[in-house]
Every structure is written in structure tokens, then in C-alpha cells.
């Protein structure tokens, strides 16, 4: 018999990860392995930049956000607050207006872009939500690769779904990630998850 069954009971007093959040990565012992755990979160209000600090070089992360912006613009991702030309990205999109498509890319940029071309111009009446999964290169933690799924509604209003990939090649190990508005501010929530893995 190769089958296995068992039960896991979690009581109301059990703690899985930290119970209050901030923008610095916080973890507790006794967490489950091989699952995503929220390690930092915040509710920005009229902010143009949110930074999460305390990233670990040998972990996989997922950044999730849902915003309303006060003006048309894009949401950029940066690492270590680096504004140098150390990023490359590619993004594609399709919308609800007869399946219109868009494609944008840059081989040398000062940020990671997660939307393709025109759909980036989302007004304050439309929601901007997405997630970005990223991981440092095992042999060189100054290099990070990631991919995103990003949904927005433009001013027409047409709904766009965007997929993108990004690479960052910096000069020091990545310890923070920034979510930056290209113009104006945003209000909503954003949180960072870490994939919890067994100790080697």
C-alpha cells in the first residue's frame, strides 16, 4: 500500500508567520515549509514609492499589489533603489477591445516595466493590480530574474492582461525591492511573500 493520509490541526492560537506587518521582512520560527508566507506588507496612501527591505539572497519572493492611481502613469519595479541602466525587460498584452495586442521591450532600462505600451496609462478611476515573482541567481546574488502578471483597465475602458519578464544586474547583493509610480501617487495595498523551504 503506497497511500498515505494524515491530518493537520491548526488551533486559533497557532501562529504561522508574523501577525503584524511592516515593510521590513519579518519571520518567526515554526512555520510550514514549501509554502508562501507573507513576510511584509503595507497600505500605501497617496505614495509614489514603496520599499521592502531585508530580502535574503537564497529565497524566492512574490510581490502582490492592488492600487488606484491619482493620475495616468506606470508602476515600475526597482531593486536596491538602483536608478542606473541595469535592467532589461519585455512585456506583452492583450485587451478586451477585439483582442488588440501590445508589445514593448527594453534591453537597457532604469526599471522593470510590467505592462506593454499604451495600457500603462491607467487613470485614477481604474484599478491596477498585479504580482511579480523574482529570485536572485544562485551563483551571483547581484543578479535577479523575475516575471509578472499585471491587470489594468485603461480610460476607454478596456481591460488589459499583461505578462512580462525582467532581469536586474546590479553591483551588490539584492536586499530591497521598490514599487515606484512613474507619475503621481497610488493608494491601496501591497505585500511581499517568501517561499519557505526546508533548512539545508
MDTraj code that builds the backbone (N, CA, C; nanometers):
import mdtraj as md
import numpy as np

residues = "UNK UNK UNK UNK UNK UNK UNK UNK UNK UNK UNK UNK UNK UNK UNK UNK UNK UNK UNK UNK UNK UNK UNK UNK UNK UNK UNK UNK UNK UNK UNK UNK UNK UNK UNK UNK UNK UNK UNK UNK UNK UNK UNK UNK UNK UNK UNK UNK UNK UNK UNK UNK UNK UNK UNK UNK UNK UNK UNK UNK UNK UNK UNK UNK UNK UNK UNK UNK UNK UNK UNK UNK UNK UNK UNK UNK UNK UNK UNK UNK UNK UNK UNK UNK UNK UNK UNK UNK UNK UNK UNK UNK UNK UNK UNK UNK UNK UNK UNK UNK UNK UNK UNK UNK UNK UNK UNK UNK UNK UNK UNK UNK UNK UNK UNK UNK UNK UNK UNK UNK UNK UNK UNK UNK UNK UNK UNK UNK UNK UNK UNK UNK UNK UNK UNK UNK UNK UNK UNK UNK UNK UNK UNK UNK UNK UNK UNK UNK UNK UNK UNK UNK UNK UNK UNK UNK UNK UNK UNK UNK UNK UNK UNK UNK UNK UNK UNK UNK UNK UNK UNK UNK UNK UNK UNK UNK UNK UNK UNK UNK UNK UNK UNK UNK UNK UNK UNK UNK UNK UNK UNK UNK UNK UNK UNK UNK UNK UNK UNK UNK".split()
xyz = np.array([
    [0.0849, -0.1185, 0.0000],
    [0.0000, 0.0000, 0.0000],
    [0.0885, 0.1236, 0.0000],
    [0.0783, 0.2048, -0.1039],
    [0.1637, 0.3239, -0.1131],
    [0.0880, 0.4509, -0.0763],
    [-0.0367, 0.4388, -0.0314],
    [-0.1141, 0.5572, 0.0038],
    [-0.0769, 0.6070, 0.1426],
    [-0.1008, 0.7367, 0.1643],
    [-0.0722, 0.7967, 0.2937],
    [-0.1794, 0.8993, 0.3233],
    [-0.2286, 0.8993, 0.4432],
    [-0.3252, 1.0007, 0.4834],
    [-0.2970, 1.0410, 0.6264],
    [-0.3192, 1.1679, 0.6532],
    [-0.2976, 1.2199, 0.7874],
    [-0.3731, 1.3510, 0.7991],
    [-0.3730, 1.4084, 0.9160],
    [-0.4452, 1.5332, 0.9380],
    [-0.3544, 1.6335, 1.0071],
    [-0.3732, 1.7601, 0.9733],
    [-0.3039, 1.8694, 1.0402],
    [-0.4097, 1.9587, 1.1021],
    [-0.3987, 1.9850, 1.2309],
    [-0.4951, 2.0679, 1.3007],
    [-0.4274, 2.1977, 1.3429],
    [-0.4911, 2.3093, 1.3097],
    [-0.4392, 2.4400, 1.3477],
    [-0.5408, 2.5036, 1.4417],
    [-0.4995, 2.5309, 1.5627],
    [-0.5907, 2.5913, 1.6594],
    [-0.5916, 2.7420, 1.6438],
    [-0.6851, 2.8051, 1.7079],
    [-0.6993, 2.9505, 1.6965],
    [-0.5787, 3.0240, 1.7507],
    [-0.5012, 2.9587, 1.8385],
    [-0.3870, 3.0262, 1.8981],
    [-0.2570, 2.9982, 1.8231],
    [-0.2622, 2.9171, 1.7176],
    [-0.1415, 2.8866, 1.6420],
    [-0.0926, 3.0099, 1.5665],
    [0.0375, 3.0214, 1.5531],
    [0.0982, 3.1330, 1.4803],
    [0.1737, 3.0795, 1.3603],
    [0.1364, 3.1226, 1.2435],
    [0.2089, 3.0867, 1.1215],
    [0.2616, 3.2165, 1.0628],
    [0.3861, 3.2453, 1.0880],
    [0.4417, 3.3720, 1.0421],
    [0.4032, 3.4857, 1.1348],
    [0.4529, 3.6061, 1.1071],
    [0.4252, 3.7217, 1.1929],
    [0.2784, 3.7626, 1.1840],
    [0.2269, 3.8201, 1.2895],
    [0.0865, 3.8587, 1.2954],
    [0.0644, 4.0084, 1.2738],
    [0.1705, 4.0835, 1.2644],
    [0.1593, 4.2247, 1.2270],
    [0.2673, 4.2525, 1.1242],
    [0.2377, 4.3468, 1.0327],
    [0.3235, 4.3627, 0.9170],
    [0.3859, 4.5011, 0.9103],
    [0.4952, 4.5094, 0.8398],
    [0.5620, 4.6347, 0.8082],
    [0.6376, 4.6140, 0.6799],
    [0.7197, 4.7092, 0.6409],
    [0.7916, 4.6978, 0.5146],
    [0.9278, 4.6304, 0.5291],
    [0.9663, 4.5902, 0.6499],
    [1.0873, 4.5108, 0.6698],
    [1.0462, 4.3647, 0.6839],
    [1.1180, 4.2761, 0.6158],
    [1.0858, 4.1333, 0.6202],
    [1.0922, 4.0823, 0.7635],
    [0.9844, 4.0162, 0.8080],
    [0.9751, 3.9630, 0.9439],
    [0.9282, 3.8187, 0.9372],
    [0.9970, 3.7302, 1.0084],
    [0.9591, 3.5893, 1.0089],
    [0.9669, 3.5347, 1.1509],
    [0.8950, 3.4243, 1.1757],
    [0.9015, 3.3564, 1.3034],
    [0.9386, 3.2113, 1.2805],
    [0.9826, 3.1443, 1.3829],
    [1.0162, 3.0029, 1.3703],
    [0.8889, 2.9204, 1.3744],
    [0.9006, 2.7942, 1.3362],
    [0.7875, 2.7041, 1.3435],
    [0.6900, 2.7168, 1.2280],
    [0.7322, 2.7760, 1.1163],
    [0.6443, 2.7894, 1.0015],
    [0.6434, 2.6619, 0.9198],
    [0.5388, 2.6457, 0.8368],
    [0.5355, 2.5331, 0.7445],
    [0.6382, 2.5548, 0.6338],
    [0.6898, 2.4454, 0.5790],
    [0.7819, 2.4527, 0.4660],
    [0.7060, 2.4401, 0.3340],
    [0.7733, 2.4816, 0.2263],
    [0.7223, 2.4662, 0.0900],
    [0.5878, 2.5364, 0.0696],
    [0.5758, 2.6569, 0.1196],
    [0.4553, 2.7353, 0.1006],
    [0.4923, 2.8834, 0.1034],
    [0.4047, 2.9652, 0.0463],
    [0.4263, 3.1097, 0.0508],
    [0.3839, 3.1636, 0.1875],
    [0.4666, 3.2529, 0.2428],
    [0.4334, 3.3186, 0.3688],
    [0.4494, 3.4691, 0.3516],
    [0.3477, 3.5446, 0.3937],
    [0.3587, 3.6903, 0.3898],
    [0.4632, 3.7334, 0.4920],
    [0.5660, 3.8062, 0.4463],
    [0.6737, 3.8493, 0.5354],
    [0.6785, 4.0005, 0.5523],
    [0.6036, 4.0736, 0.4702],
    [0.5981, 4.2189, 0.4845],
    [0.4767, 4.2695, 0.4085],
    [0.4148, 4.3761, 0.4575],
    [0.3014, 4.4342, 0.3864],
    [0.2794, 4.5767, 0.4333],
    [0.2076, 4.6536, 0.3518],
    [0.1751, 4.7909, 0.3884],
    [0.0547, 4.8363, 0.3070],
    [-0.0085, 4.9425, 0.3529],
    [-0.1228, 5.0018, 0.2846],
    [-0.0878, 5.1448, 0.2454],
    [-0.0213, 5.1634, 0.1323],
    [0.0189, 5.2989, 0.0925],
    [-0.1021, 5.3878, 0.0645],
    [-0.0928, 5.5128, 0.1045],
    [-0.1967, 5.6106, 0.0777],
    [-0.1308, 5.7339, 0.0176],
    [-0.1613, 5.7604, -0.1087],
    [-0.1026, 5.8741, -0.1813],
    [0.0494, 5.8692, -0.1772],
    [0.1054, 5.7505, -0.2022],
    [0.2506, 5.7326, -0.2059],
    [0.2974, 5.7149, -0.3495],
    [0.4235, 5.7487, -0.3734],
    [0.4836, 5.7296, -0.5052],
    [0.5894, 5.6211, -0.5038],
    [0.6274, 5.5726, -0.3846],
    [0.7334, 5.4723, -0.3743],
    [0.7109, 5.3896, -0.2481],
    [0.7093, 5.2568, -0.2636],
    [0.7043, 5.1655, -0.1501],
    [0.8268, 5.0757, -0.1572],
    [0.9004, 5.0655, -0.0466],
    [1.0228, 4.9866, -0.0430],
    [1.0130, 4.8788, 0.0629],
    [1.0427, 4.7547, 0.0245],
    [1.0523, 4.6446, 0.1188],
    [1.2001, 4.6099, 0.1365],
    [1.2440, 4.6017, 0.2618],
    [1.3848, 4.5753, 0.2930],
    [1.4000, 4.4394, 0.3606],
    [1.5254, 4.3934, 0.3700],
    [1.5544, 4.2703, 0.4415],
    [1.5443, 4.1444, 0.3583],
    [1.5533, 4.1568, 0.2240],
    [1.5478, 4.0387, 0.1382],
    [1.6694, 3.9497, 0.1609],
    [1.6483, 3.8186, 0.1489],
    [1.7548, 3.7202, 0.1634],
    [1.7951, 3.6680, 0.0260],
    [1.9235, 3.6488, 0.0053],
    [1.9746, 3.6174, -0.1282],
    [1.9289, 3.4821, -0.1811],
    [1.9014, 3.3852, -0.0935],
    [1.8734, 3.2493, -0.1401],
    [1.7253, 3.2140, -0.1297],
    [1.6377, 3.3110, -0.1523],
    [1.4948, 3.2851, -0.1408],
    [1.4199, 3.3333, -0.2652],
    [1.3026, 3.2769, -0.2861],
    [1.2133, 3.3168, -0.3938],
    [1.1024, 3.4036, -0.3344],
    [1.0699, 3.5152, -0.4002],
    [0.9735, 3.6104, -0.3468],
    [0.8608, 3.6367, -0.4466],
    [0.7463, 3.6800, -0.3919],
    [0.6333, 3.7203, -0.4746],
    [0.5760, 3.8513, -0.4188],
    [0.5737, 3.9533, -0.5033],
    [0.5214, 4.0851, -0.4666],
    [0.3834, 4.1009, -0.5293],
    [0.2831, 4.1351, -0.4481],
    [0.1456, 4.1490, -0.4957],
    [0.0920, 4.2862, -0.4573],
    [0.0224, 4.3528, -0.5508],
    [-0.0308, 4.4856, -0.5224],
    [-0.1683, 4.5040, -0.5857],
    [-0.2439, 4.5991, -0.5291],
    [-0.3708, 4.6436, -0.5857],
    [-0.3830, 4.7922, -0.5539],
    [-0.3851, 4.8757, -0.6589],
    [-0.3774, 5.0202, -0.6410],
    [-0.4859, 5.0927, -0.7193],
    [-0.5166, 5.2119, -0.6732],
    [-0.5835, 5.3138, -0.7523],
    [-0.4848, 5.4294, -0.7628],
    [-0.4526, 5.4731, -0.8842],
    [-0.3579, 5.5828, -0.9028],
    [-0.4325, 5.7148, -0.9207],
    [-0.3657, 5.8241, -0.8839],
    [-0.4320, 5.9535, -0.8924],
    [-0.4106, 6.0221, -1.0269],
    [-0.3307, 5.9588, -1.1142],
    [-0.3080, 6.0139, -1.2471],
    [-0.2602, 5.9025, -1.3387],
    [-0.2633, 5.9266, -1.4671],
    [-0.2142, 5.8260, -1.5616],
    [-0.0651, 5.8038, -1.5410],
    [-0.0215, 5.6818, -1.5570],
    [0.1198, 5.6503, -1.5389],
    [0.1411, 5.5019, -1.5223],
    [0.2640, 5.4641, -1.4956],
    [0.3016, 5.3241, -1.4834],
    [0.3488, 5.2933, -1.3425],
    [0.3558, 5.1651, -1.3114],
    [0.4170, 5.1165, -1.1887],
    [0.5479, 5.0486, -1.2275],
    [0.6592, 5.1027, -1.1781],
    [0.7910, 5.0473, -1.2061],
    [0.8394, 4.9648, -1.0865],
    [0.9259, 4.8684, -1.1146],
    [0.9900, 4.7902, -1.0094],
    [1.1402, 4.8140, -1.0172],
    [1.1998, 4.8407, -0.9015],
    [1.3453, 4.8561, -0.8928],
    [1.3979, 4.7740, -0.7757],
    [1.5264, 4.7421, -0.7804],
    [1.5932, 4.6719, -0.6722],
    [1.7009, 4.7615, -0.6114],
    [1.7146, 4.7544, -0.4790],
    [1.8156, 4.8329, -0.4064],
    [1.8062, 4.9819, -0.4370],
    [1.6879, 5.0318, -0.4757],
    [1.6686, 5.1737, -0.5126],
    [1.7635, 5.2174, -0.6232],
    [1.8044, 5.1234, -0.7057],
    [1.9014, 5.1491, -0.8126],
    [1.8305, 5.2113, -0.9331],
    [1.8743, 5.3327, -0.9714],
    [1.8165, 5.4017, -1.0867],
    [1.9108, 5.3986, -1.2066],
    [2.0137, 5.3153, -1.2000],
    [2.1050, 5.3010, -1.3121],
    [2.0451, 5.2152, -1.4227],
    [2.1106, 5.2139, -1.5367],
    [2.0628, 5.1364, -1.6531],
    [2.1051, 4.9905, -1.6394],
    [2.0531, 4.9250, -1.5367],
    [2.0924, 4.7881, -1.5022],
    [1.9781, 4.6887, -1.5169],
    [1.8739, 4.7273, -1.5924],
    [1.7567, 4.6431, -1.6082],
    [1.7305, 4.6145, -1.7559],
    [1.6704, 4.5004, -1.7826],
    [1.6147, 4.4720, -1.9151],
    [1.4816, 4.4012, -1.8945],
    [1.3848, 4.4304, -1.9827],
    [1.2523, 4.3739, -1.9647],
    [1.1817, 4.3592, -2.0985],
    [1.0800, 4.2726, -2.0984],
    [0.9958, 4.2520, -2.2154],
    [0.8534, 4.2281, -2.1657],
    [0.7548, 4.2916, -2.2312],
    [0.6165, 4.2803, -2.1870],
    [0.5234, 4.2665, -2.3069],
    [0.4200, 4.1861, -2.2915],
    [0.3186, 4.1709, -2.3948],
    [0.1811, 4.1792, -2.3298],
    [0.0806, 4.2192, -2.4104],
    [-0.0523, 4.2387, -2.3539],
    [-0.1593, 4.2147, -2.4590],
    [-0.2800, 4.1855, -2.4115],
    [-0.3974, 4.1730, -2.4974],
    [-0.5147, 4.2342, -2.4218],
    [-0.6103, 4.2962, -2.4958],
    [-0.7206, 4.3622, -2.4269],
    [-0.8566, 4.3126, -2.4748],
    [-0.9612, 4.3686, -2.4140],
    [-1.0978, 4.3249, -2.4434],
    [-1.1573, 4.3963, -2.5637],
    [-1.0824, 4.4834, -2.6280],
    [-1.1293, 4.5543, -2.7472],
    [-1.0947, 4.4730, -2.8715],
    [-1.1654, 4.3632, -2.8907],
    [-1.1399, 4.2795, -3.0065],
    [-1.0079, 4.2061, -3.0017],
    [-0.9501, 4.1923, -2.8816],
    [-0.8245, 4.1203, -2.8676],
    [-0.7044, 4.1972, -2.9180],
    [-0.7109, 4.3306, -2.9145],
    [-0.5962, 4.4115, -2.9548],
    [-0.4754, 4.3769, -2.8697],
    [-0.3561, 4.3782, -2.9294],
    [-0.2351, 4.3383, -2.8596],
    [-0.1349, 4.4524, -2.8548],
    [-0.0407, 4.4400, -2.7633],
    [0.0665, 4.5375, -2.7497],
    [0.1921, 4.4638, -2.7069],
    [0.3067, 4.5124, -2.7523],
    [0.4348, 4.4505, -2.7182],
    [0.5375, 4.5609, -2.6975],
    [0.6124, 4.5555, -2.5877],
    [0.7138, 4.6553, -2.5567],
    [0.8325, 4.5848, -2.4926],
    [0.9529, 4.6363, -2.5164],
    [1.0724, 4.5768, -2.4567],
    [1.1835, 4.6801, -2.4474],
    [1.2770, 4.6563, -2.3566],
    [1.3959, 4.7402, -2.3445],
    [1.5127, 4.6537, -2.3020],
    [1.6246, 4.6688, -2.3693],
    [1.7458, 4.5933, -2.3351],
    [1.8351, 4.6701, -2.2386],
    [1.7999, 4.7967, -2.2117],
    [1.8749, 4.8791, -2.1168],
    [1.7796, 4.9823, -2.0589],
    [1.7398, 4.9619, -1.9333],
    [1.6414, 5.0497, -1.8710],
    [1.6823, 5.0784, -1.7271],
    [1.6134, 5.1751, -1.6660],
    [1.6395, 5.2116, -1.5267],
    [1.5337, 5.1541, -1.4326],
    [1.4567, 5.0571, -1.4812],
    [1.3499, 4.9951, -1.4028],
    [1.3015, 4.8700, -1.4753],
    [1.2219, 4.7881, -1.4049],
    [1.1464, 4.6796, -1.4668],
    [1.0061, 4.7314, -1.4964],
    [0.9605, 4.7138, -1.6175],
    [0.8241, 4.7517, -1.6542],
    [0.7421, 4.6260, -1.6711],
    [0.6198, 4.6270, -1.6187],
    [0.5374, 4.5062, -1.6193],
    [0.4153, 4.5170, -1.7085],
    [0.4023, 4.6283, -1.7815],
    [0.2919, 4.6434, -1.8763],
    [0.3489, 4.6795, -2.0127],
    [0.2693, 4.6547, -2.1166],
    [0.3167, 4.6748, -2.2541],
    [0.2540, 4.8003, -2.3150],
    [0.3365, 4.8998, -2.3423],
    [0.2945, 5.0162, -2.4195],
    [0.1762, 5.0923, -2.3645],
    [0.0779, 5.1196, -2.4501],
    [-0.0354, 5.2065, -2.4204],
    [-0.1131, 5.1704, -2.2944],
    [-0.1342, 5.0426, -2.2625],
    [-0.2154, 5.0131, -2.1436],
    [-0.1549, 5.0603, -2.0129],
    [-0.0313, 5.1079, -2.0158],
    [0.0308, 5.1587, -1.8929],
    [-0.0388, 5.2841, -1.8423],
    [-0.1091, 5.3566, -1.9302],
    [-0.1668, 5.4847, -1.8927],
    [-0.3032, 5.4652, -1.8289],
    [-0.3011, 5.4252, -1.7028],
    [-0.4228, 5.3950, -1.6290],
    [-0.4613, 5.5141, -1.5424],
    [-0.5854, 5.5598, -1.5530],
    [-0.6305, 5.6761, -1.4778],
    [-0.6724, 5.6384, -1.3362],
    [-0.7069, 5.7384, -1.2558],
    [-0.7365, 5.7145, -1.1153],
    [-0.8668, 5.6384, -1.0933],
    [-0.9541, 5.6321, -1.1933],
    [-1.0806, 5.5605, -1.1769],
    [-1.0666, 5.4115, -1.2033],
    [-0.9493, 5.3662, -1.2396],
    [-0.9282, 5.2268, -1.2765],
    [-0.8328, 5.1578, -1.1799],
    [-0.8562, 5.0300, -1.1588],
    [-0.7713, 4.9525, -1.0690],
    [-0.6471, 4.9035, -1.1414],
    [-0.5375, 4.8978, -1.0685],
    [-0.4089, 4.8485, -1.1174],
    [-0.3656, 4.7388, -1.0212],
    [-0.3662, 4.6142, -1.0669],
    [-0.3287, 4.5050, -0.9759],
    [-0.2385, 4.4058, -1.0462],
    [-0.1460, 4.3474, -0.9702],
    [-0.0558, 4.2511, -1.0311],
    [0.0291, 4.1790, -0.9286],
    [0.1122, 4.0886, -0.9794],
    [0.2088, 4.0207, -0.8941],
    [0.3368, 3.9972, -0.9724],
    [0.4469, 4.0024, -0.9000],
    [0.5805, 3.9905, -0.9585],
    [0.6578, 3.8885, -0.8762],
    [0.6988, 3.7787, -0.9395],
    [0.7749, 3.6726, -0.8737],
    [0.9211, 3.6864, -0.9153],
    [1.0110, 3.6855, -0.8181],
    [1.1524, 3.7066, -0.8516],
    [1.2429, 3.6240, -0.7605],
    [1.3619, 3.5956, -0.8111],
    [1.4589, 3.5166, -0.7359],
    [1.6000, 3.5562, -0.7794],
    [1.6943, 3.5717, -0.6850],
    [1.8335, 3.6003, -0.7209],
    [1.8983, 3.4794, -0.7867],
    [1.9983, 3.5052, -0.8685],
    [2.0745, 3.3964, -0.9300],
    [2.1593, 3.3282, -0.8235],
    [2.1559, 3.1946, -0.8132],
    [2.2303, 3.1263, -0.7076],
    [2.3797, 3.1549, -0.7081],
    [2.4398, 3.1673, -0.8249],
    [2.5842, 3.1866, -0.8340],
    [2.6264, 3.3328, -0.8226],
    [2.5292, 3.4253, -0.8300],
    [2.5614, 3.5685, -0.8247],
    [2.4364, 3.6429, -0.7787],
    [2.4299, 3.6765, -0.6502],
    [2.3088, 3.7361, -0.5937],
    [2.2941, 3.8845, -0.6253],
    [2.3829, 3.9398, -0.7069],
    [2.3626, 4.0766, -0.7571],
    [2.2722, 4.0756, -0.8802],
    [2.2397, 3.9562, -0.9296],
    [2.1536, 3.9408, -1.0480],
    [2.0216, 3.8782, -1.0055],
    [1.9115, 3.9393, -1.0491],
    [1.7775, 3.8907, -1.0164],
    [1.6964, 3.8767, -1.1443],
    [1.6223, 3.7682, -1.1557],
    [1.5288, 3.7495, -1.2667],
    [1.3887, 3.7353, -1.2103],
    [1.2900, 3.7838, -1.2873],
    [1.1533, 3.7743, -1.2403],
    [1.0535, 3.7799, -1.3535],
    [0.9286, 3.7487, -1.3221],
    [0.8212, 3.7575, -1.4204],
    [0.6958, 3.8082, -1.3509],
    [0.6088, 3.8736, -1.4289],
    [0.4912, 3.9383, -1.3707],
    [0.3646, 3.9070, -1.4489],
    [0.2533, 3.9111, -1.3776],
    [0.1193, 3.9097, -1.4344],
    [0.0520, 4.0365, -1.3843],
    [0.0052, 4.1212, -1.4763],
    [-0.0394, 4.2554, -1.4380],
    [-0.1695, 4.2875, -1.5122],
    [-0.2755, 4.3219, -1.4384],
    [-0.4050, 4.3527, -1.4970],
    [-0.4401, 4.4981, -1.4727],
    [-0.4805, 4.5692, -1.5778],
    [-0.5221, 4.7084, -1.5645],
    [-0.6412, 4.7342, -1.6564],
    [-0.7090, 4.8450, -1.6286],
    [-0.8172, 4.8910, -1.7147],
    [-0.7840, 5.0319, -1.7601],
    [-0.7828, 5.0553, -1.8905],
    [-0.7452, 5.1874, -1.9397],
    [-0.8660, 5.2814, -1.9398],
    [-0.8469, 5.4023, -1.9924],
    [-0.9512, 5.5032, -1.9848],
    [-1.0657, 5.4844, -2.0816],
    [-1.0643, 5.3807, -2.1660],
    [-1.1674, 5.3653, -2.2698],
    [-1.3054, 5.3194, -2.2220],
    [-1.3294, 5.2285, -2.1275],
    [-1.2294, 5.1486, -2.0563],
    [-1.2179, 5.0077, -2.1161],
    [-1.0982, 4.9668, -2.1525],
    [-1.0691, 4.8313, -2.1964],
    [-0.9855, 4.7627, -2.0896],
    [-1.0114, 4.6358, -2.0683],
    [-0.9352, 4.5567, -1.9721],
    [-0.8155, 4.4947, -2.0426],
    [-0.6972, 4.5086, -1.9809],
    [-0.5732, 4.4539, -2.0358],
    [-0.5145, 4.3501, -1.9410],
    [-0.4666, 4.2398, -1.9969],
    [-0.3849, 4.1470, -1.9207],
    [-0.2435, 4.1514, -1.9776],
    [-0.1457, 4.1673, -1.8895],
    [-0.0053, 4.1835, -1.9292],
    [0.0801, 4.0725, -1.8691],
    [0.1735, 4.0252, -1.9469],
    [0.2750, 3.9320, -1.8975],
    [0.4115, 3.9905, -1.9294],
    [0.5047, 3.9752, -1.8364],
    [0.6360, 4.0358, -1.8583],
    [0.7454, 3.9541, -1.7901],
    [0.8684, 3.9814, -1.8321],
    [0.9870, 3.9231, -1.7696],
    [1.0892, 4.0332, -1.7531],
    [1.1710, 4.0214, -1.6491],
    [1.2692, 4.1260, -1.6200],
    [1.3966, 4.0646, -1.5636],
    [1.5086, 4.1297, -1.5920],
    [1.6362, 4.0920, -1.5331],
    [1.7038, 4.2172, -1.4793],
    [1.7578, 4.2056, -1.3590],
    [1.8350, 4.3140, -1.2969],
    [1.9764, 4.2645, -1.2737],
    [2.0750, 4.3429, -1.3127],
    [2.2163, 4.3077, -1.2964],
    [2.2851, 4.4244, -1.2277],
    [2.2913, 4.4188, -1.0938],
    [2.3467, 4.5288, -1.0158],
    [2.4894, 4.5036, -0.9711],
    [2.5343, 4.5850, -0.8757],
    [2.6723, 4.5768, -0.8286],
    [2.6822, 4.5191, -0.6879],
    [2.5680, 4.4989, -0.6211],
    [2.5693, 4.4413, -0.4866],
    [2.4502, 4.3480, -0.4700],
    [2.4582, 4.2615, -0.3713],
    [2.3503, 4.1655, -0.3461],
    [2.2181, 4.2382, -0.3224],
    [2.1113, 4.1849, -0.3766],
    [1.9808, 4.2483, -0.3646],
    [1.9255, 4.2291, -0.2235],
    [1.8932, 4.3404, -0.1572],
    [1.8370, 4.3367, -0.0224],
    [1.7043, 4.4112, -0.0120],
    [1.6624, 4.4805, -0.1198],
    [1.5349, 4.5531, -0.1139],
    [1.4719, 4.5593, -0.2524],
    [1.3403, 4.5824, -0.2540],
    [1.2663, 4.5985, -0.3785],
    [1.1765, 4.7210, -0.3647],
    [1.1645, 4.7984, -0.4732],
    [1.0868, 4.9219, -0.4745],
    [0.9742, 4.9121, -0.5765],
    [0.8580, 4.9623, -0.5398],
    [0.7434, 4.9739, -0.6295],
    [0.7194, 5.1238, -0.6480],
    [0.7455, 5.1746, -0.7689],
    [0.7537, 5.3182, -0.7923],
    [0.6510, 5.3626, -0.8964],
    [0.5807, 5.4723, -0.8689],
    [0.4890, 5.5317, -0.9660],
    [0.5687, 5.6211, -1.0603],
    [0.5468, 5.6051, -1.1909],
    [0.6179, 5.6895, -1.2873],
    [0.5679, 5.8332, -1.2828],
    [0.4446, 5.8519, -1.2368],
    [0.3865, 5.9853, -1.2217],
    [0.2802, 5.9788, -1.1131],
    [0.2653, 6.0849, -1.0368],
    [0.1614, 6.0899, -0.9352],
    [0.1837, 5.9925, -0.8211],
    [0.0737, 5.9481, -0.7603],
    [0.0794, 5.8593, -0.6442],
    [-0.0221, 5.7466, -0.6592],
    [-0.0165, 5.6517, -0.5657],
    [-0.1115, 5.5416, -0.5646],
    [-0.1584, 5.5151, -0.4216],
    [-0.2761, 5.4545, -0.4113],
    [-0.3354, 5.4176, -0.2834],
    [-0.3893, 5.2749, -0.2951],
    [-0.3660, 5.1938, -0.1920],
    [-0.4134, 5.0563, -0.1975],
    [-0.3401, 4.9684, -0.0984],
    [-0.3033, 4.8477, -0.1423],
    [-0.2255, 4.7599, -0.0559],
    [-0.1201, 4.6887, -0.1383],
    [-0.0130, 4.6483, -0.0701],
    [0.0942, 4.5718, -0.1332],
    [0.1570, 4.4836, -0.0267],
    [0.1855, 4.3580, -0.0638],
    [0.2508, 4.2700, 0.0319],
    [0.3550, 4.1836, -0.0378],
    [0.4499, 4.1365, 0.0419],
    [0.5605, 4.0552, -0.0067],
    [0.5548, 3.9190, 0.0589],
    [0.5627, 3.8143, -0.0241],
    [0.5654, 3.6776, 0.0266],
    [0.7009, 3.6135, -0.0029],
    [0.7397, 3.5208, 0.0831],
    [0.8614, 3.4440, 0.0637],
    [0.8273, 3.2962, 0.0603],
    [0.8906, 3.2239, -0.0327],
    [0.8704, 3.0791, -0.0367],
    [0.9529, 3.0168, 0.0758],
    [0.8847, 2.9523, 0.1694],
    [0.9515, 2.8914, 0.2827],
    [0.9981, 2.7517, 0.2431],
    [1.1270, 2.7275, 0.2558],
    [1.1850, 2.5985, 0.2164],
    [1.2524, 2.5346, 0.3361],
    [1.2687, 2.4009, 0.3369],
    [1.3362, 2.3359, 0.4487],
    [1.4813, 2.3820, 0.4615],
    [1.5327, 2.3789, 0.5826],
    [1.6728, 2.4117, 0.6023],
    [1.7598, 2.3065, 0.5341],
    [1.8681, 2.3490, 0.4694],
    [1.9536, 2.2503, 0.4011],
    [2.0223, 2.1580, 0.5002],
])
top = md.Topology()
chain = top.add_chain()
for i, resn in enumerate(residues, 1):
    res = top.add_residue(resn, chain, resSeq=i)
    for name in ("N", "CA", "C"):
        top.add_atom(name, md.element.get_by_symbol(name[0]), res)
traj = md.Trajectory(xyz[None], top)
